[in-house]
Amino acid sequence: MRDSLRERRAEVVAVVRGDTRTHELLRSRLVFLLLVTVIVDAIASVLILMFERHAPNTEITNIGDAVFWTSTQLLTVSSQLRNPISAPARVLDVFLQAYAISVVAVLAGSFGAFFHRRGVELDPPPSST
């Protein structure tokens, strides 16, 4: 059990350092997704505030509410705040949901590719000669 945990920890450290091409590819994909998501979160927070702050009966009235609502949408967990009221904000909401689902799919694919390539690296298939 302890050896397994050490091996897993070593793999995580190898990804952070980019020890092999496979580790480097996973790291670059993760960093790219993180940076793009932070940028999307920031832009969407400003947009949702612009769309909603003057809408009647909205619960998104300041930048804190906007960042909270946008971040929870991107995490696909939603929030206790009601959904947007204005039409442009609802369109943005749909975009954020589609983006979040796409990011989850890209993450799953990236980890799947990583595990496959690492498996081949650690246990190469026998040569057919």
C-alpha angles and dihedrals in degrees: 000000000000092000090052091052091048091051091050092047089050090053092052091049089048090054091050091050095038092231096172133020089258092053090045092052093052092046093050091049092049093047092047092051091047094050095045091048092051090050092047089048093052096046094043091049091056092044095049090050091051092048099043111029094088097034114115116256094005121149094205102086105138140032092262091058090045094051091045094049094044094047093050090049090052090049087053091232098105119210142246088262115100119253118269119283105203121079096238090050091051090052089050089050091055090048091051092050092049091047092050093050090048092051091052090051092048090049091051091049093046093051091045091052090046094051091047094050092045090050091053091046094050097040110021117199115258115265115252100224 
